[in-house]
Amino acid sequence: MSRLFNFSAGPAMLPEAVLSKAKQEMLDWHDSGMSVMEMSHRGKEFMSIAAKAEADLRTLMSIPDNYKVLFLQGGASSQFAMVPMNLAVTKKSADYFYTGAWSKKAIAEAKRYCDVNVVWSGEEGNFSATPDTSGYTLNPNAAYVHYTPNETIGGVEFPFIPDAGDVPLVADMSSTILSRPIDVSRFGVIYAGAQKNIGPAGLTVVIIREDLIAETQDGTPSMFQYSTHANNDSMYNTPPTYGMYLAGLVFERLLRNGGLDAMAEINKRKAAKLYSAIDESGFYANPVEVRSRSWMNVPFTLADAELDAVFLKEAIEKNLVTLKGHRSVGGMRASIYNAMPEAGVDTLIEFMQTFEAKYA
Ligand SMILES: *Cc1c(COP(=O)(O)O)cnc(C)c1O
């Protein structure tokens, strides 16, 4: 069996070294006589796995001491509700950037729990851009400011961190976390579903400044209160233990390979060569303004959409899979997260060039 280059937007590829290690440890983790899946989440073995995963993530992202790291379930989609339930308590209005499909969902959900003030919308430009660094006005009395640093479906990424002043900045980093270093202290809350750039689906990582863990809106279920999880080290109920273990292996490997600076270099290079290949061809096109192009999700169209099916079929023959664009966008999308080897991007580019020569 040979491993495929899987360009899925999520669940996405995991590093082969991580999967191999998990395979080795599958039946018997560190002479415990148990699989990680069989361990009590409160036993000393799993407690050590959880503690190391958190410590490694803290080191990787340089997370300041006044932030909690929570390992939750429910996906980024649960955070769409959990954020307003926990943060829009005394103040009832929140600012949202509307940059694509995921911020749309975040906004729709937040409207159930607070007043949403859309401070910038990319709708008119068909979601192919982000605001200018000063092209929006925030409400200084907002409960928080929410944005989606990387819109996974549109392939649109903020080239800057919005300046929210004293208002807590909340970021849905599902498809960009760990792709490069970021200054965590700029944020109130960072959340991410794991299945893009961290580990398997089923784990959600939340990084939250401690002073934001407080009273919640009336009626908020215990499981939707950050305090419940923060006060119990993410062990209020059974956490997604195997996902935490795999995420821990990913963190450990990133640290061993030079951390997020090294990862950023590789990601930047992978994205740059793919965008160059698209721009230099007369056959492929990417609709996103250059400054807002995503390092992680690269949508592109063929000059003739009639060739889409042929492209996908011939790509599979080269072990290049899941390149079909999101149904709402069409065309192709290559998701090139951390775990996509550079050789996968090189193989894709080579294939695109051969395909163009053959059909254009
Ligand atoms: C995938 C994704 C989501 C949804 O994540 P779930 O874990 O499936 O809820 C939300 N936001 C962004 C930016 C995503 O890429």
The ligand as an SDF file (V2000), in Angstrom:
LIG
                    3D

 15 15  0  0  0  0  0  0  0  0999 V2000
  -13.8690   22.9870    9.6100 C   0  0  0  0  0  0  0  0  0  0  0  0
  -14.1470   24.3340   10.1860 C   0  0  0  0  0  0  0  0  0  0  0  0
  -15.1640   24.5400   11.1100 C   0  0  0  0  0  0  0  0  0  0  0  0
  -16.0910   23.4480   11.5600 C   0  0  0  0  0  0  0  0  0  0  0  0
  -15.4610   22.6170   12.4280 O   0  0  0  0  0  0  0  0  0  0  0  0
  -16.2050   21.4040   13.1660 P   0  0  0  0  0  0  0  0  0  0  0  0
  -15.1260   20.8940   14.0320 O   0  0  0  0  0  0  0  0  0  0  0  0
  -16.6500   20.4650   12.0920 O   0  0  0  0  0  0  0  0  0  0  0  0
  -17.3530   21.9750   13.9070 O   0  0  0  0  0  0  0  0  0  0  0  0
  -15.3340   25.8060   11.6240 C   0  0  0  0  0  0  0  0  0  0  0  0
  -14.5370   26.8220   11.2460 N   0  0  0  0  0  0  0  0  0  0  0  0
  -13.5460   26.6560   10.3440 C   0  0  0  0  0  0  0  0  0  0  0  0
  -12.6980   27.8270    9.9660 C   0  0  0  0  0  0  0  0  0  0  0  0
  -13.3210   25.4060    9.7910 C   0  0  0  0  0  0  0  0  0  0  0  0
  -12.3260   25.2400    8.9100 O   0  0  0  0  0  0  0  0  0  0  0  0
  1  2  1  0
  2  3  1  0
  2 14  2  0
  3  4  1  0
  3 10  2  0
  4  5  1  0
  5  6  1  0
  6  7  2  0
  6  8  1  0
  6  9  1  0
 10 11  1  0
 11 12  2  0
 12 13  1  0
 12 14  1  0
 14 15  1  0
M  END
$$$$
